[in-house]
Amino acid sequence: MITHQVSEATARGIIKDINAHYKLPKRPYVSLKCYCEYYMLDKADVVACLNAELRAS
């Protein structure tokens, strides 16, 4: 939700898509590694985004 600025329902869809892509079991989360690979993002950038959100709240 934080990195894409989307609703919870949309975020769940994203998780479902990633799990299906990597043929992972159905679960309510994905690893940071899978997330970054799927969206071709740099892990450090995602961590920085998450840390900034934590500091802001």
C-alpha positions as CSV (number, residue, x, y, z in Angstrom):
1,M,0.0,0.0,0.0
2,I,2.8,2.4,0.9
3,T,5.0,2.0,-2.1
4,H,2.2,2.2,-4.6
5,Q,-0.1,4.5,-2.8
6,V,-3.1,2.3,-3.3
7,S,-6.0,0.9,-1.3
8,E,-5.7,-2.3,0.7
9,A,-7.8,-4.2,-1.8
10,T,-5.5,-3.2,-4.7
11,A,-2.5,-4.1,-2.6
12,R,-3.9,-7.5,-2.0
13,G,-4.3,-7.9,-5.8
14,I,-0.7,-6.9,-6.3
15,I,0.4,-9.6,-3.7
16,K,-1.8,-12.1,-5.5
17,D,-0.2,-11.3,-8.8
18,I,3.3,-11.6,-7.4
19,N,2.6,-14.9,-5.7
20,A,1.1,-16.2,-9.0
21,H,4.1,-15.0,-11.0
22,Y,6.6,-16.7,-8.8
23,K,4.4,-19.7,-8.2
24,L,4.4,-19.1,-4.4
25,P,1.8,-20.4,-2.0
26,K,-1.2,-18.2,-1.3
27,R,-0.2,-16.0,1.7
28,P,-0.9,-12.4,2.7
29,Y,2.6,-11.1,2.1
30,V,5.6,-11.3,-0.3
31,S,9.2,-11.0,0.4
32,L,11.0,-7.7,-0.4
33,K,13.2,-9.6,-2.8
34,C,10.3,-10.9,-4.9
35,Y,8.6,-7.5,-4.8
36,C,11.7,-5.7,-6.0
37,E,12.4,-8.3,-8.7
38,Y,8.7,-8.2,-10.0
39,Y,8.7,-4.4,-10.2
40,M,12.4,-4.1,-11.2
41,L,13.0,-1.8,-8.2
42,D,16.2,-1.3,-6.2
43,K,15.9,-2.8,-2.8
44,A,17.6,0.3,-1.1
45,D,15.0,2.6,-2.7
46,V,12.1,0.6,-1.4
47,V,13.6,0.4,2.0
48,A,14.2,4.1,2.0
49,C,10.5,4.7,1.0
50,L,9.3,2.5,3.8
51,N,11.6,4.1,6.4
52,A,10.4,7.5,5.4
53,E,6.8,6.5,5.8
54,L,7.5,5.1,9.2
55,R,9.3,8.3,10.3
56,A,6.3,10.4,9.0
57,S,3.7,8.4,11.0
